[in-house]
């Protein structure tokens, strides 16, 4: 099936530094998402993105978070500055359409903030 | 807001026997879609089943589920579990025009010989 790639698979960073998580979505998809999963807890929606804009974001999407997809390249999640509670696995997803379309997920990036 | 409940965190079944993973939900929206995602170790979650039609059975790869709006359920079943079915299974709900999914906590299915 369609593949979403996430780079890197694991990132270790010191608290207060900036981190950028990269996602290469399915090539013809138009909608992009980030989900956060703390160890042992459920996957939780962070944000979705369409046509260069954030459409919806959750309470977890703090002011230190930002997303962009410049010129059709990677869809990125930037955290600046990072905090200890940002340690989690971040999953990227994409879909061809919005609504109730199927989301295709990457394998996740494990972020460890020390 | 919306919520999805998967009552079992861990299910263990013997190969060849039937398996059922429970999923119930709460939402105030009428137009909703449901998904089962499966995640194998160190891999991406991938869609297993999808349904938005009440009382219609959906099947894929030997698994089946029926959305029952009357009981707010979308249980996943298989008549004969295989060793390769061992994985983490998520039930998820989608109800907005933005594609946002609300996930349950997930159920780890272990199939033993």
Interface residues (C-beta under 8 A of the other chain):
Chain A: X1 X4 X31 X33 X35 X41 X42 X43 X44 X45 X48 X50 X55 X56 X91 X95 X97 X98 X99 X100 X101 X102 X103 X104 X105 X106 X107 X108
Chain B: X31 X32 X33 X35 X37 X42 X43 X44 X45 X46 X47 X50 X52 X90 X94 X95 X96 X97 X98 X99 X100 X101 X102 X103 X104 X105 X106
